[in-house]
Each structure stands twice: as C-alpha cells, then as structure tokens.
Amino acid sequence: MSRISRRSFLTASAAASGSSMLGLAQADDVIPGFDQTQTDYDRTKVWKPFSDRKVRVGIVGHGVCKFGLQFGLQHHPNVELIAVSDLFPDRCAEMARRAKCSKTYPSLEEMVKDDSIEAIYCATDAPAHAKHAILCMEHGKHVATAVPAFRGDIDDAERLLECCKKNKGLVYAMFETSCFHDDIYAMEKLYAADVFGRIVYSEGEYCHPHSIGAPALGSYKDWRKKGCPMWYPTHSTAYYVGVTHKPFLDVSCQGTPLFDEDKRVPNAIGNIFKSEVGLFRTAEGGLSRMMVCGSQGEYLEAGRIRGEYGGFNRTFKGDRTGSKRYHDAIKGGLQIKKYALPPGVSPGGHGGSHGYLGDDFIDAILRGRKPCVDVIDALNMTTPGYYAHLSSMKDGETMKIPQYSL
C-alpha cells in the first residue's frame, strides 16, 4: 500500500462548527475519515481520456469540512465548474475562492434554474438529500449526493425512486465512500467473477467515536440530534450491497443506550441508542451483521465477507475451489486494483475514495452508464437502516425490508 500525499483537512473555527451544514468535526481536529488516505491502484496503466467533452457542473454545500470540494470535481479534466453554492454567504465565498469559481448562488433552489449547468453535486444536510436530488432531476440535471440517500422520512425512498424512473436519461449517484475502499473494490470484482460463490456471511462496521461530555457535533438545523445510528448505515451496508449489488430482505436489530439510566434522555425523535447492531437476511439466503457504533476506539469504515468457496478480509482466502477460481480470474486478466485517476484528481480521504467517486460520476455521465452506486444500490444501502432502527425500538422484532427495482 502507498501513502497518497494530500493536504490535511482541518476544520474552521468553533463558532463555524456550531452552524455547519454538515458539522463533521470540531475546531482544530482532523476530520475523522478524511485522514484515511492510504490506497493502492494499478500503477502499470495511466489514465487516458476517451472524450474531450467537459461536463458543466455545479456544487452545493461547503460546511466545516468543505465537503463539496473534497471529491475533485473542480480539478477533473472533463469538468467545467460553472457555479458553487452554500446557504451561508461567508462559506459560499470561501468555496468560490478555493474552487477558483467566479459564479455563486445563494441556494440550490436558485442554482437549478441555471440552464448552463448539466450536473450538480449536493453536499447538503442528510435529511435533504432525496429532496435535493429530486429537485435537480426535475430541472433536467444529473445529480450526485452525499450519503445517505435519505434520512428519517421513509416516503423519500419511493419519491426518489419514482423520480429516477421518470428521468432514466439522467445519472443519479450516491457518493458512498466504502465502495471505493481497496477491499470492497476487489471484493466486487471477484464476486462478479463468481470467485466466492454465494456470500454466506458478511460484516460491515461504521464506528465514529464521540467522547461522552464533549460538545455535540454541529449540523444544519441540528439534524444530527434528530436521528439514530442506523439512519446513517451506508458505510456498513456497502460491505454487502456494494459487493453483490443485491438487497437485504429482513432485519433484527438491537440498540445500546448509555449504561447510566439517569443519562438516557430521548432525543427529538425519542431515540436513546448510541449504537445499533443489525442481523440482516440477504437475497442470497446468507446473513449480514451490520453496525453503526458511537463508542470509543478507532474510527472504522470496515468489513469482510465469507462465501461458499472463499472470503475476503483485507486479502483473499479460499478453499481449493475458491483458490483455483481466484487464480484463474487473475490469470485471465481480472483487475482487482483500482485504476489510475485523471491528472490533478487526488484519491483523497475515506480510504482514498473521494476522487474515485467524483471521477465515476463524470464518467457515468459521459458514457451514459450506471454509476458505482445508482439509486437501487443507494436505497438498498440506506433503507435497511430505517427498518433496523424500527426493530431496535421493538426489542429486535424481525422487520421486512422493501425491495426496489427500476
């Protein structure tokens, strides 16, 4: 593995943190996940453009972590950055300065009226992701959003799906970072080549520590205070859905509140759980343990799979059949390392995934293909968390999960 050099992503002032649109860090702290830049890729081949067309892009959402600009879109050789936007004028101005973009809008609602813009990346507050994606597509724009696909309102899932069905000529993408981790990238290629067989068991772990007694993380309209762990599940659920592109069927989930009962104060939606762990039945008949955890320890976006003939936990390990399938696939030219990125586009943080997600979005537009995480994968990663939390509120009662198709 090689360390990719990049700028350290540091937060703004504590005052800015309190009113951040995304609010992912406190002042003077390295943003968790943004420091995870170690990645590998196929160094035997360089990136080659297949088109000289530039997609005209708008980016919405700066916030404390400058998230709109973290995916390299403003540096991509096939992108012309038309405009940027943030609801806070000072952040909008900073975003424009950093992106070297002369045109700004005070809101997404104004940006979508710009007919010169073809595609928009929405790095906005999580509860607005589905609404903002729909708004963009209704105005004829390709759209990508940060994760999750929706948050809290289950009806948003159907609204988003119906909008994508009505606008099949437009690309919808969700920027799930786990899908361009080195391990998931390799797993997905090997699974498609039938190296593993069916997946018997898989695990996904999203652990984001937050010290008890520390100031709450800021967020736009305090959206982080109005949810539960499993409403933000995609860093975990990607370790099955992102590998197989298949759904979960049902879930039984348990939650862990603070051990001190006197401190178990329900939040705005009545949630007391700080961590939730779900056991999911998969479309293949296997099981997945997926968790979102706020307890102490290392920051994690991690997972592993075990199949009929082989498994993957950082590296491949298989029986005789699986090992033969693996070696035959590699000998046959299967590439399980990520490809080289365009010049000027950095892999970035969260396992070196940022630049790949931005590049994948643009490439999907240019080639007229599905992105890495389309609307079906996005819903299959997000919706299970909604039903997992319902299960945890009913002491682990098994809940059926809706199935989606275009």
DAMOZI-V281469 format. One record per helix or strand of 3 or more residues. SS is the DSSP state (alpha for helix, beta for strand). FROM is the first residue (numbers start at 0). LEN is the number of residues. If there is no record, write none. Layout:
# DAMOZI-V281469
ss | from | len
SS | FROM | LEN
SS | FROM | LEN
This chain:
# DAMOZI-V281469
ss | from | len
alpha | 13 | 5
beta | 54 | 6
alpha | 66 | 3
alpha | 72 | 3
beta | 78 | 7
alpha | 88 | 11
alpha | 107 | 4
beta | 118 | 4
alpha | 125 | 13
beta | 141 | 4
alpha | 154 | 12
beta | 171 | 3
alpha | 176 | 4
alpha | 181 | 11
beta | 198 | 9
alpha | 219 | 6
alpha | 228 | 4
alpha | 233 | 11
beta | 247 | 10
alpha | 260 | 3
beta | 272 | 10
beta | 286 | 7
beta | 299 | 8
beta | 309 | 3
beta | 315 | 3
alpha | 319 | 12
alpha | 353 | 14
alpha | 374 | 19
